[in-house]
Amino acid sequence: MTLTVAEMPLTPREVRAQIRLGRWRRPTPALAPGFAQANLVVLPREQAFDFLLFCQRNPKPCPLLEVLEPGQTEPVQTAPGADIRLDLPLYRVYRNGRLVAEVERLEEHWSDGLVTFLLGCSFTFEGAMRRAGLPVRHVEEGKNVPMYRTSISTRPAGTLHGPLVVTMRPIPASQVSRAVQVTGRFPAVHGAPVHVGDPHAIGIRDLGSPDWGDPVTVRPGEVPLFWACGVTPQAVALESRPPLMLTHAPGHMFITDVPDEELAVM
């Protein structure tokens, strides 16, 4: 049995329970409104320090929410009782720079030497956008957010390097400054946009052909705004070729118990 957004329970724990039972395998925008969502990156212990340094050097795409001990599967700070191997709708497995599988559970790929990183996700500030009267087009259209590989390079760390990935949300020109202000209050989940306007300036050729996610309608008088995205580590995996990286499938996030307003600044 699958559920609609309207039928999904509202608490993060209830949503994770439904995901674990296989009743939700779709992207997670608008699920458990009011609570933070997170990107997932899991690496062998040998690459963990390089990735921690990568996050420190690239806080816009990789804002750290929690780092687990090697082999640990319960994110005790952000979602006590959860299991990061079971509680996301869909996962990806990268080996030596190749996407080799999409799976619904990570148990068969798990080992005690793996280190988990949870990174802030821009789905978290979309509730604040809606409360401010700003459109969130992919939610309106029932789609996954569009994500694009850019020509902007991240700062390398150890063996890790690659391009910045961004999400795009079209905003009426009269509301652009408001969108920057609202999302800028959430630096722990990517914060303010990294680019406003011309997509070609950051290497995006066609808004209608995202690298991940779905295209959305850009209406006359709207301006595309681009936010740093937690899929950046997956682009880094393709370019840097670590022996193993386990991640969420783009748009299929981990639902935490952290209220979104706890991640906001005044």
Secondary structure, 3 states (H helix, E strand, C coil): CCCCHHHCCCCHHHHHHHHHCCCCCCCCCCCCCCEEEEEEEEEEHHHHHHHHHHHHHCCCCCCEEEECCCCCCCCCCCCCCCCCCCCCCCEEEEECCEEEEEECCCHHHCCCCEEEEEEECHHHHHHHHHHCCCCCHHHHCCCCCCEEEEEEECCCECCECCEEEEEEEEEEHHHHHHHHHHHHCCHHHCCCCCEECCHHHHCCCCCCCCCECCCCCCCCCEEEEEEECCCHHHHHHHHHCCCCEEEECCCCCEEEEEEHHHHCCC
